[in-house]
Amino acid sequence: MPSLSYFCSSLKLAKGSSSYSLYVLALLLFAYLLNQLDRYTLAIVAKPLAQELHYGDKACMLLNDSDGSYKEDYFRCSDAALEPTCTELRDINETKICKWDYTGFGFDYQILAGPIFILVYTFADITWCWGFLLVTLFGLGLGQSGCSPFSISLITDYFTSDLRGAALGVHNWGVYTGYSLSYAVGNFITQANIYGQGWRWAFIFAGLPGLFLGILIAVTVREPERKYSSTDPASRGNPSKFAVVIKSFCRPSILLLCLAGSIRNAAGYVWAYNTQAYFEGIGETRTQIGYYMSWVPMIAGSAGVLLGGFISDRVVKRSGIYGRMWVLIGSQLLAAPFAAAILWLPTPWAYLGILPCNIIGEMWVSVTLAVLVELVPEEIKTTAVAVYFFIISNIGGNMPLMVPLIRQVFETYGYPPIDSLRHALLLLFPGEYVIASALFIFSLFVLKRDMNYIRANSNNPQT
């Protein structure tokens, strides 16, 4: 049970770690939470943002989509493919019910959510056009880029190898807590329309706490002392650190691990940036989406990463690093059917289907990082994590661009818009779970070869 793993992992960390280490972990968790809250707020406020800044696709939609009691009217609007047909639709009282407006999605949105998703959202209240939004998102990525590599480096320094998987799992709670909070902030704060500023206050709420947290981390977190082996080539500076990084990432096992992580990361990006669009497309209101998505991913995802770290830490004592790889493979294969079920089940079962999908499927996050830091020399640990995130973010972060392209293919064959989106997500969400599993299997076999080579040449200082 997830609750048991929560208890065991928390007890394990509490007993085996100093109070200061746990304090640092809590600050890094909160930093990661704000990192993800900033990032995913865009996806939640995409429609009101696009309607004010005028970008993306247009379609027929309810004139007032805040009331969930008119699902029949909603589907009448969504079935109207042309603007004249849309604007002529009336209810039984001959009142206009539909409008032709920006949906917030399409290729322009996927550009923002994919390659550009990465200036601080706090300043988004001065955004007045799509191009300026593009610039602010570049700045956001610049600020976020150092969060994960340096956090993970600190965690691996503050926690021993037998606690590392659980600690990384706790740190990755920030992903799902921040992601869930983005639905609460993006939907409910936007609907509150504070001072008539709508979606702008969602960005302000997302960005402002980071200013205070940054000061707290700078003042109270100290750099741990690092001890390197005298046989570590990176610590001797021969070859250079850069050369050690290049050599490490040229090893087939790490290359395949990065590729598998990229594909699995892509599945997460595709779903995260299209969840709001999908549920709105099947007739859910912003209130209904916010009600479920503000807690379901947080509970399920947090349980998944902690469970993955807890299981892999136990397995690694028996099977070594290979045990972690089997956790990766098994979790993704088991989660794929649940991911597919989310896209076919009616609500609220679709929301609840996220629970088993994330509890099982999100084990990969902490386990993959634990594998990576065990495969590289101590001296390049921070750099290796940064390179890893650079690779998986660039490959995975660009995958949402495929959604409108695949959706358009289905639409040309006569599929309705929501069915086209559903089929595109099936290929790029559960489909990539399966592909990632296959790549993790290849990584496992190549890893065994690399480990045998390292053992055979362990006395060679150039190895």
N, C-alpha and C positions, 0 to 999 in steps of 0.2 A: 504493500500500500504506500502511496506517496507520502501520507502523513507519517508513517513509520520511518521512511527514508529521511524525511525532514528532521525528525527527532534524532535519529542516529547520526546523521551528518552534522547537525548543529552541535550535538553532544561531543562528537569526535573533534570538531574544530575548537570548541570551547575548552576541552581538556588538554588538547595538544598545542594550543597557541597562547601567546601572551595577550594581555588585555590591550596593549598598544597595537599589536598586529590586527586584532579584531576591530579596533577603532579605525585603523587605516583602511581595512577592508570595507567598513561601513561607509567611509567617505568616498572611496572609489566606486562602490555600488551606487551611491547617490549621484555621483558625477556621470556614470554610465546611464542612469535613469534619465537625467536631464538631456543627455546626448540624444537618446532615442526619442524622447518627447519632442525635442526640437525637430528632429528629422521627419517624424511621421505626421506632425500636425498638418503639413501641406496636403497630404492625402485626404484628410478629413474635411478640410475647408475648401477643397478643390472647386466645388460647384459655385458657392457664393463668390469666391475669389475670381473665377473665370467670368462670371456674369458681370463683375465690376470692371475687370481689366480687359475683357473681350479677347479671349484666346481659346483654342481648342475646338472640338466638334460642337455642332448644334443639333438639337432634337426637340421633339414635342414632350412637354412635361406638364404636370399639374400647375395651375396658376398659383395655388397655395398648397404646398406640399407638407405643411406642418401638422395636418390633421390626418390621422391614420384610419379614419372611418370611411374613407371613400376609395377603397381599393378597386372597385369596379370602374370608377372614373379614372383612376390611375392607369389601368390597363387600356382603357379607351384612348387615353392620350398617348401612351407609349406605342400603340399600334399604328398611330398616324405617322406615315413616312414623309409627308410633304407639308410645308408650312401652311398653304391655303387650307388644306384639310384640317390641320391642327387648330388653327385659330377660329374655325367655324363650329367646333364641337361645343355643345351646350348640355346642361343637365335637364332634369324634368321641369325645372322652373325657368328654362330658357336663359339661364345664367352661364356666361362664359366660364369654362373650367380649365382650359389649356392655354399654354403659351409656347412659342418657339424661341428657345433661348440656349445659351451655352451650357453644356453638361459638365464642364470642368475636366473632361477626359479626352482621349484622342492622342495624336502623336505629339502635340505641343506639351500636353501634360506629362506624357511618358518621358519626354526630353528632360523636364524638370525633375521628375521622380527617379529617372535613371542616371544618365551621365552627369547631370548637374545637381543632383539632390544634395549634394555635398557643397557673406557677412552675417552676422548674428541676427536671429529672428526678432530680437527685441526691437530692431530698427525697421521691421517690416511695415510699421504703421505709416511710413513715408513712401511706401511703394505705390506707384501710380501707373505702371505699365508692365507688360510681360518681360520686356528686356531688362528693366531694373530689377525685377524679381529674379531673373537669371543671374545677375551680378551678385545679389544678396545671397543666393544659394551657393555660389562659388565661395564667398567669404565664410559661410557656415561650414562648408566642408574643410576649409583651411583650419578653422578652429577645432573641428571635431577630429581631424586626422590623427592628432597625437594622443587622444584619449585612451583608446584600447591598447596600443603597443606599450605605452609607459605604465599603464595600470597593471597589465599582465606581467610586465617585468618586475614591478614592485611586489606583486602577489607571489611570484615564483621565488623572490628573495626572502620574503617574510614567512613563507610556509614551506615545510619540508615536502619531499616528493610523495609521502604517503597521505598528506593532507591537501596536496595541490589540486587534485581533481575536484574535491568538494569545495575548496576555496574559490576556484574558477567558476564552479557552478553557482555559488552564492553571488559572485560578482556579476554573472550573466542574468541574475534576476532583473538587473537594470534594464535589459532589453525588453522584457515582457511587461514590466511595471510601467516603463516609459511609454511603450506602445499602447497599452491599455489606457493609460491616462490621456493619451492623445485623443482618444475617442470621447472621453468626458470633456476635456478642454475644447476640442474642436467642434463638437456638436452643441454642448450645453452653453459654453461661453459665447459662442457665435449666436445662438438663439436668444441669449440674454440681451444682446445688442447694447452693450454698455456705452452710454453717451452717443448712441447712434453710430458706433464704429464697427459693429458686427465682428467679422473675422479678424480684424486687426488686434483685438484684445486677446484672442487665442494665441497669437504669436508673442504678445507681450508677456502673458502668463507663462508661456513655455520658456522664454529666454531670460527673464529677469532673475530667477533664483541662481542661475549660474554665476552671476557676478559675485554674489556673496559666498558661494561655495568655493570659487576660485581663490578668494582671499583666505578663507579658512584653511584650505589645503596648503597654500603657500606658506602660511604662518606655522602650522602645526605638524605637517608631515615631513619627516627627515629621510634622507637618502640612506638606505641600509648599506653596511659595509659588505663588500663583495670579496670572496676568497676564490681564487682560481688555482687550478692545478698547475704545477710547474711543467707538466708535460702537455699542457693545452697550447697548441700552436698559436691560437689567437692572442693568448696572454703574453707570448714572447714577441709578438709583432712580426713573426716570420712564418708563413707569409702574412701580408697585410690583412687587416680586418676586412677590407672590401673583398679581397681575394677569397678569404674564408667564407664570406657570405655567398659569393658567386659559386664557389665550389660546393657548398652545402646545398644550394638550391638547384644545382645541376644534377644532383643525385636523383635517380629515377624515382625512388620512394617518396622523396619530398615533392618532386614535380607532380606525381600522381596524387599525392595527398592534397596539394594545392588545387589541382584540377577538380578532384572530387568535392572538396570544400566549396569551390566556386560554383559548381552546378547545384549543390545543395543550398548554398546561399542565394542563388538565383531564384530557386523555388520560393524561398521566404520573401524575397523582394517582390516577386510577381504577385503573391497573395496579399502581402501587406499593403501594397500600393493600389490594389484593385478591390479590396474587401468592401470598402464603402460603396464603390460603383456597383459591385455585384448585388449587394443587399438592397441598395436603392432600386436597382433594376428589377428585382423580384417583388417590389412594392412595399418595402420596409421604410418607415419614416426615420428621420434623423434621431428622434427621441428613442425609438425602438432599437436602432442600431447602437446608440450610445449606452442604453440600459444594459445590453448584454456584453458588448465588446469592451466596456470599461472594466470588466472583471474577469471574463472568461480567459482571454490570453494571459493575463497576469498570473492567475492561479495555475493554469495548465502548463504554460511555458516555464514558469519558475520551478514547478515540480519536475518538469522534464530535465532541465539542465542540472538540477541538484541530484536527481535520481541517476542521471548519466555519470556525474562525477563520483557519486557514492558507489555505484556499481563498478565503474572502471577502477577505482582505487582498491576495491576488494579483489577484483579479477586480476589486477596487475601483480598482486602478491603471489598468485598461483601460476599465471601464464605470461607474466611480463608484459611488454608493450604489445605483443600480439593479442592479448586479451582485450585491450582497449580497442583494437581494430575490429574484433568480432562484435563488440558492443555497438560500434558504428554501423556495421553491416546489418546486424539484426534489427536495430531500432528503426532504420529507414525502410526496410522491407515491411516491417510490421505496421508502420505508420501510414504507408501509401494508401491502403484501402480506406482508412478513415479520412484521409485528405480528399479522396474521390467522393466519399459519402457526403461530405459537407456541401458539395456542389449539386447534389441530387435530392437531399432531404429537404422537406418543407421546414419553415421556421415554426417553433423555436428549436426543433431538433437539429437544424443546420448549425445554429450557434453552439448547442451543447456537443455536437460532433467535434468541435474544435478541442474539447477537453482531452479525449484519448489521443487525438492526432498530435497535439503539442506535448502531452506528457511523454509519449513514446518518441515522437519525431525530433524533439528539441534536445535529446541527449547528445546530439552530435557536436554542439557548440563547445562545451567544456572539454569533451573527450578529445576532439581534434586538436585543440590548443595544447592539451596535456601531452599528446603524442608529439606535436611539433617541438615543444621545448625540450623533450627528451632526445630529440634527434640532432640537435645543433649544439655546438660548443657553448659553454657558459658565457663567454665574453660577447658573443653576437646575439644573445637571446632577445634583447630589446629590438635590435635591427631585424632579426628574423621574423619576429611577430609583426613588425611594421611592414615588411615585404610581403608576408602572408596576407595581411589585411588589404594591402594594396592590390594584390592579385585577385583575391576573391571579391573585393568590392568593385573592381573594374569589370571583371567578367560578369559577376552576379548583378551588379548595379545597372548594367546595360541591357540585361535580359528583358525588363519591362517593355523595351521598344518593340519586342516581338509580339506583344499582346494585340495592338491595333492592326498589325499586319496579318496575323493569323485570323483575327476576328473578321477582317474584311474578306478574306478568302471564303470563310463560311457564309458570309452575307451574300457573296456573289452566287452561291449555290442555293439561295432562297431561304436560308435560316433566319429567323427573327433576331433582332439585335441582342436580346438577353441570352438566347440559346447560342449565338455565335460567341459571345463573351464566355459563356459556360464551357464550351468546347475548347476555346483557346486556353482557359485556365486549367482544364483537365490535362492538356498536353504539357503545360509549363509549371504546374503545381505538383500533383501526385506523380506525373510522368518523370519529373526531374528527381523526385525521391528515388525512383527505381534506377535511373541512370547513375545517380550518385552512389547507390549501393553497389552497382557493378564496378564502378571505378574504385570504391574502397576495397573491393575484393582484389582487384589488380594491384592496388597499393600494398595489400597484405603480402602477396606473394613476392613482389619486388622488394618489400621491406625485409623479408627473410633473407633474400640474396644479399642485400646491402649489409645487414647485420653480420652475416657470415663472413663477408669480405672485411668488415671492420675488425672482427675478432681475429681473423687470420693475419691481419697486418697491424695489430694493436701495438707491436713493439717498434713499428716504423714511424719516426717522428713526422714524416711528411704525409701520413695518412690522415 
